[in-house]
Amino acid sequence: MKTYYCVTSSFDDRGRATANITDMIKAEEKPESTYTSTRRKDIYNDWFESEKEAQEYERTFLLKESR
């Protein structure tokens, strides 16, 4: 079994964005990434094969959104 890490990122209607590592699971296969659109925001759950990869995605996402 392998450990997978989930980064949840969201964009709201005011242009604000967030990203955080929100979950970790042990599984044979990597879970599918998901997307949900609500009335006020879009929410993405992206899965990564290592904590380092998830942290890099989170950091890169936040840097892009702060510009």
N, CA and C of each residue as an Amber inpcrd file, in Angstrom:
protein
   201
   0.8360000  -1.1840000   0.0000000   0.0000000   0.0000000   0.0000000
   0.8770000   1.2410000   0.0000000   0.3220000   2.2810000  -0.5790000
   1.0190000   3.5460000  -0.6920000   0.2200000   4.6420000   0.0030000
   0.8930000   5.7020000   0.4230000   0.2160000   6.8360000   1.0430000
   0.0480000   7.9440000   0.0100000  -1.1600000   8.4970000  -0.0550000
  -1.4770000   9.5880000  -0.9870000  -1.9510000  10.7960000  -0.1960000
  -1.6540000  11.9760000  -0.7230000  -1.9690000  13.2350000  -0.0530000
  -2.8920000  14.0720000  -0.9240000  -3.9060000  14.6570000  -0.3060000
  -4.8890000  15.4720000  -1.0270000  -4.6620000  16.9520000  -0.7320000
  -4.5940000  17.7530000  -1.8030000  -4.5740000  19.2060000  -1.6660000
  -5.9310000  19.7100000  -2.1340000  -6.6170000  20.4190000  -1.2380000
  -7.8920000  21.0370000  -1.5800000  -7.6270000  22.5010000  -1.8750000
  -8.0060000  22.9250000  -3.0780000  -7.8570000  24.3310000  -3.4520000
  -9.2220000  24.8640000  -3.8510000  -9.4250000  26.1500000  -3.6020000
 -10.7130000  26.7340000  -3.9490000 -10.5370000  28.1550000  -4.4570000
 -11.4750000  28.5530000  -5.3090000 -11.5390000  29.9040000  -5.8650000
 -12.9470000  30.4080000  -5.6070000 -13.0580000  31.5570000  -4.9430000
 -14.4030000  32.0680000  -4.7240000 -14.7470000  33.1640000  -5.7290000
 -15.9860000  33.6190000  -5.6960000 -16.4710000  34.5990000  -6.6610000
 -15.8180000  35.9670000  -6.5120000 -15.1580000  36.2000000  -5.4090000
 -14.4680000  37.4740000  -5.1870000 -13.0090000  37.4280000  -5.6290000
 -12.5890000  36.2870000  -6.1690000 -11.2210000  36.1440000  -6.6420000
 -10.2330000  35.6340000  -5.6130000 -10.7170000  35.2870000  -4.4260000
  -9.8320000  34.7490000  -3.3910000  -9.5790000  33.2710000  -3.6410000
  -8.3700000  32.8510000  -3.3170000  -7.9990000  31.4530000  -3.5220000
  -7.2920000  30.9150000  -2.2840000  -7.4890000  29.6370000  -2.0160000
  -6.8080000  28.9580000  -0.9110000  -6.3570000  27.5860000  -1.3810000
  -5.3650000  27.0540000  -0.6990000  -4.9070000  25.6880000  -0.9760000
  -4.2750000  25.1370000   0.2950000  -4.6680000  23.9210000   0.6530000
  -4.1400000  23.2670000   1.8570000  -4.1370000  21.7640000   1.6680000
  -3.1830000  21.1080000   2.3180000  -3.2060000  19.6460000   2.3610000
  -4.2970000  19.2800000   3.3670000  -5.2990000  18.5420000   2.9080000
  -6.4740000  18.2910000   3.7440000  -6.7250000  16.8250000   4.0740000
  -6.0100000  15.9150000   3.4100000  -6.2860000  14.5010000   3.6670000
  -5.0710000  13.6700000   3.3070000  -5.0230000  12.4710000   3.8600000
  -3.9750000  11.5050000   3.5810000  -4.6100000  10.1270000   3.7230000
  -4.3940000   9.2740000   2.7280000  -4.9350000   7.9160000   2.8260000
  -3.8990000   6.9060000   2.3660000  -4.0740000   5.6910000   2.8120000
  -3.2610000   4.5710000   2.3330000  -4.1550000   3.7590000   1.4140000
  -3.6540000   3.5220000   0.1860000  -4.4490000   2.7910000  -0.7970000
  -3.5340000   2.1290000  -1.8140000  -4.0900000   1.1820000  -2.5430000
  -3.3460000   0.5050000  -3.6040000  -3.1760000   1.4140000  -4.8280000
  -4.2040000   2.2140000  -5.1120000  -4.1750000   3.1020000  -6.2740000
  -4.4720000   4.5300000  -5.8530000  -3.9160000   5.4820000  -6.5930000
  -4.1410000   6.8970000  -6.3020000  -5.6080000   7.2440000  -6.5570000
  -6.2580000   7.9220000  -5.6080000  -7.6570000   8.3310000  -5.8100000
  -7.7690000   9.3210000  -6.9730000  -8.9450000   9.3860000  -7.5450000
  -9.1790000  10.3480000  -8.6160000  -9.3210000  11.7370000  -8.0310000
  -8.7750000  12.7150000  -8.7440000  -8.9690000  14.0980000  -8.3480000
 -10.4040000  14.4910000  -8.6750000 -10.9580000  15.4180000  -7.8840000
 -12.3490000  15.8030000  -8.0830000 -12.4870000  17.3170000  -8.1800000
 -13.6370000  17.7310000  -8.6800000 -13.9700000  19.1420000  -8.8410000
 -15.4300000  19.3360000  -8.4630000 -15.6980000  20.3640000  -7.6700000
 -17.0650000  20.6920000  -7.2890000 -17.2810000  22.1830000  -7.4800000
 -18.3940000  22.5400000  -8.0890000 -18.7360000  23.9470000  -8.2520000
 -19.9650000  24.2370000  -7.4030000 -19.8360000  25.2080000  -6.5060000
 -20.9720000  25.6110000  -5.6790000 -21.3970000  27.0110000  -6.1220000
 -22.3850000  27.5190000  -5.4640000 -22.8940000  28.8420000  -5.8190000
 -21.8450000  29.9350000  -5.6260000 -20.9600000  29.7320000  -4.6640000
 -19.9940000  30.7760000  -4.3290000 -18.5440000  30.4620000  -4.6580000
 -18.2220000  29.1900000  -4.8730000 -16.8220000  28.8610000  -5.1430000
 -16.6640000  27.5530000  -5.9050000 -15.4950000  27.3850000  -6.4930000
 -15.1020000  26.1410000  -7.1490000 -14.0570000  25.4820000  -6.2510000
 -14.2260000  24.1820000  -6.0290000 -13.3550000  23.4500000  -5.1120000
 -12.7340000  22.2660000  -5.8430000 -11.4150000  22.1490000  -5.7320000
 -10.6710000  21.0810000  -6.3800000  -9.9840000  20.2360000  -5.3130000
 -10.0210000  18.9230000  -5.4690000  -9.2780000  17.9910000  -4.6170000
  -8.3240000  17.2200000  -5.5190000  -7.0410000  17.5290000  -5.3960000
  -6.0100000  16.8870000  -6.2150000  -5.1480000  15.9880000  -5.3350000
  -4.9150000  14.7600000  -5.8040000  -4.1610000  13.7730000  -5.0370000
  -2.7320000  13.6530000  -5.5530000  -1.7870000  13.4610000  -4.6090000
  -0.3660000  13.3700000  -4.9430000   0.2560000  12.1650000  -4.2690000
   1.3190000  11.6470000  -4.8810000   1.9490000  10.4240000  -4.3960000
   2.9410000  10.6460000  -3.2700000   3.2830000  11.9080000  -2.9890000
   4.1830000  12.1760000  -1.8630000   3.7820000  13.4770000  -1.1830000
   4.1290000  13.5740000   0.0860000   3.8260000  14.7950000   0.8310000
   4.5960000  15.9710000   0.2410000   5.8180000  15.7190000  -0.1800000
   6.6410000  16.7770000  -0.7830000   5.9820000  17.3330000  -2.0450000
   5.4980000  16.4480000  -2.8890000   4.8250000  16.8660000  -4.1180000
   3.5670000  17.6880000  -3.7930000   2.8140000  17.2660000  -2.7910000
   1.6070000  17.9970000  -2.3810000   1.9780000  19.3730000  -1.8320000
   3.0400000  19.4430000  -1.0290000   3.4740000  20.7290000  -0.4770000
   3.9460000  21.6740000  -1.5840000   4.6540000  21.1360000  -2.5680000
   5.1250000  21.9630000  -3.6810000   3.9470000  22.5030000  -4.4920000
   2.9400000  21.6760000  -4.7290000   1.7520000  22.1240000  -5.4520000
   1.0500000  23.2300000  -4.6700000   0.8870000  23.0130000  -3.3760000
   0.2290000  24.0000000  -2.5090000   0.9810000  25.3290000  -2.5540000
   2.3040000  25.2800000  -2.4150000   3.1290000  26.4870000  -2.4210000
   3.0660000  27.1940000  -3.7740000   3.1730000  26.4400000  -4.8590000
   3.1080000  27.0070000  -6.2060000   1.7490000  27.6260000  -6.4730000
   0.6940000  26.9520000  -6.0600000  -0.6630000  27.4570000  -6.2350000
  -0.8320000  28.7960000  -5.5320000  -0.3870000  28.8750000  -4.2890000
  -0.5450000  30.1020000  -3.5130000   0.3120000  31.2310000  -4.0760000
   1.5030000  30.9170000  -4.5830000   2.3520000  31.9450000  -5.1910000
   1.7090000  32.5160000  -6.4410000   1.1420000  31.6530000  -7.2780000
   0.4870000  32.1070000  -8.5050000  -0.7070000  32.9950000  -8.1810000
  -1.4620000  32.6380000  -7.1480000  -2.6700000  33.3740000  -6.8040000
  -2.3660000  34.6990000  -6.1070000  -1.1680000  34.8480000  -5.5410000
  -0.8610000  36.0930000  -4.8380000  -0.3910000  37.1930000  -5.7900000
  -0.1890000  36.8510000  -7.0400000   0.2820000  37.8610000  -8.0210000
  -0.8350000  38.7230000  -8.5030000
